[in-house]
Amino acid sequence: MRVISGIRKGLKLKAPDGINTRPTTDRVKESVFNIIQTHIPSDNVLDLFSGSGALGIEALSRRCGKCTFVEYNKQAFELVRHNIELSKLSDNAHLVFSDAISYLASASEPFDIIFLDPPYNKGLIAPVLDKISQRNLLSVDGIIVIETEKDGEAVLHPDFRCVRNAVYGKTVITVLVRGDTQ
């Protein structure tokens, strides 16, 4: 697992070892950033269910202003901390040990990009999207990038609309925007 592009291009990140975290592959990560390239750099990024921190670190490497990493698994949280330190991007990173819903309930500013990569098929997407909508946590021109399993959990919400859906093997990437945007 490595940083694909930007100021930390080529840096090898530590991957999870024996924990229940499924890191986004380099191939999928590269495709995600190709899809969202018109939104990079952005001022404020959120990496929910951070896992290894690879998506948020990639965003920071590509000169996004700041990234908040939210992780609730203690081993994964320490892995994210290690990878942020390894990447020397700590000044632009904010690491939070919390479950996603609790964090979103207390978040106070909207995000330009929200990466959402929850454990597959655990019913987490709908309540997270509900909280993002209720708290108005997606900026007007912001995007939500969701990674799911093919034939897995549906990514539907009345307040957001899908602008891109791409399949990479067993992985599906869905990009949502606010439903009130043109």
C-alpha positions in Angstrom: 0.0 0.0 0.0 1.5 3.3 -1.1 0.7 7.0 -1.7 -0.1 7.3 -5.4 0.6 10.9 -6.1 1.4 14.3 -4.6 4.1 15.5 -2.2 4.4 12.0 -0.6 4.2 10.0 -3.9 5.6 6.5 -3.6 5.6 6.4 0.3 4.8 3.0 1.5 2.2 3.0 4.2 1.8 0.3 6.8 -1.1 -2.0 6.1 -3.3 -3.6 8.7 -2.0 -6.9 10.0 -4.5 -9.3 11.6 -7.2 -6.8 12.4 -10.6 -6.5 10.9 -9.7 -3.8 8.5 -9.9 -4.1 4.7 -7.6 -1.4 3.2 -8.5 0.2 -0.1 -6.2 -1.3 -2.8 -3.8 1.0 -4.6 -5.7 0.3 -7.9 -9.1 1.4 -6.4 -7.5 4.4 -4.6 -6.0 5.6 -7.8 -9.4 5.2 -9.6 -11.1 7.1 -6.8 -8.7 10.0 -7.0 -9.1 10.0 -10.8 -12.9 10.3 -10.4 -12.7 13.1 -7.9 -9.7 15.0 -9.4 -11.8 18.2 -10.0 -12.4 18.4 -6.2 -8.7 18.2 -5.4 -7.3 20.1 -3.6 -10.0 20.8 -1.1 -9.9 22.7 2.2 -11.5 20.2 4.5 -11.6 16.4 4.2 -13.1 13.8 6.4 -11.9 10.2 6.4 -14.6 8.2 8.3 -13.8 4.6 9.2 -10.2 5.5 8.4 -8.7 2.0 8.7 -5.1 2.6 7.7 -5.7 6.3 6.8 -4.7 5.7 3.2 -7.5 7.8 1.7 -7.0 10.8 3.9 -3.2 10.6 3.6 -3.6 10.5 -0.2 -5.8 13.6 -0.1 -3.2 15.4 2.1 -0.4 14.4 -0.2 -2.4 16.0 -3.0 -2.4 19.2 -1.1 -5.8 19.2 0.5 -5.8 21.7 3.4 -6.7 19.4 6.3 -8.1 16.0 7.0 -9.9 14.6 10.0 -9.4 10.9 10.4 -12.1 9.0 12.5 -11.5 5.5 13.6 -13.0 3.4 16.4 -11.0 0.2 16.3 -8.0 0.8 18.7 -5.5 -1.2 16.5 -6.6 0.6 13.4 -6.5 4.0 15.2 -2.8 3.3 16.2 -2.1 2.3 12.6 -3.6 5.6 11.3 -1.5 7.5 13.8 1.6 5.7 12.6 0.9 6.3 8.9 0.2 10.0 9.5 3.5 10.3 11.4 5.3 8.3 8.7 3.9 10.6 6.0 5.0 13.7 7.9 1.6 15.2 7.3 0.7 15.6 11.0 0.3 19.4 10.8 -2.7 19.0 8.5 -4.2 15.9 10.2 -6.6 15.6 13.0 -7.1 12.1 14.4 -10.2 11.2 16.4 -10.9 8.0 18.3 -14.7 7.7 18.0 -17.4 5.8 16.2 -18.7 7.6 13.1 -22.1 8.5 14.4 -20.9 10.0 17.6 -18.2 12.0 15.8 -20.7 13.3 13.2 -23.1 14.3 16.0 -20.5 16.6 17.4 -18.8 17.9 14.2 -19.2 21.6 13.7 -18.1 22.4 10.2 -18.9 21.1 6.7 -16.5 19.0 4.7 -15.6 19.3 1.0 -14.8 15.6 0.7 -16.1 12.8 2.9 -14.6 9.4 2.4 -16.9 6.7 3.8 -15.5 3.2 3.9 -17.4 1.3 6.6 -17.2 -2.4 7.3 -19.1 -4.0 4.6 -22.8 -4.9 5.0 -23.2 -3.8 8.6 -26.0 -1.3 8.0 -23.8 1.7 8.7 -24.2 3.7 5.5 -27.8 4.9 5.9 -27.4 6.2 9.5 -24.1 7.9 8.6 -25.7 9.6 5.6 -28.7 10.6 7.8 -26.4 12.2 10.3 -24.4 14.0 7.6 -27.6 15.4 6.2 -29.2 16.3 9.5 -26.1 18.2 10.6 -25.5 19.7 7.2 -21.9 18.4 7.2 -21.3 18.3 3.4 -20.3 21.7 1.9 -22.5 23.0 -1.0 -20.1 21.7 -3.7 -18.9 18.8 -1.6 -18.8 15.1 -2.4 -19.2 11.9 -0.5 -17.1 9.0 -1.7 -18.4 5.6 -0.5 -16.7 2.2 -0.9 -19.0 -0.8 -0.7 -19.0 -4.4 -1.7 -20.5 -5.4 -5.1 -24.0 -6.7 -4.4 -23.7 -5.3 -0.9 -25.4 -2.5 1.1 -27.4 0.0 -1.0 -26.2 3.6 -1.2 -29.4 5.5 -1.4 -30.5 8.6 0.5 -33.2 11.1 -0.3 -31.0 14.1 0.5 -28.1 13.1 -1.8 -27.9 12.1 -5.5 -25.4 9.7 -7.1 -23.2 11.3 -9.8 -20.9 8.3 -10.3 -20.9 4.6 -9.7 -18.0 2.5 -10.7 -17.2 -1.2 -10.1 -13.6 -2.5 -9.6 -13.8 -6.2 -9.2 -15.6 -6.8 -5.9 -15.5 -3.1 -4.9 -18.0 -0.4 -5.8 -17.2 3.3 -5.5 -20.2 5.6 -5.3 -19.9 9.4 -5.4 -22.8 11.4 -4.0 -23.5 15.2 -3.9 -26.1 17.1 -2.1 -29.6 16.7 -3.7 -30.2 20.4 -3.8 -27.3 21.1 -6.2 -27.7 21.4 -9.9 
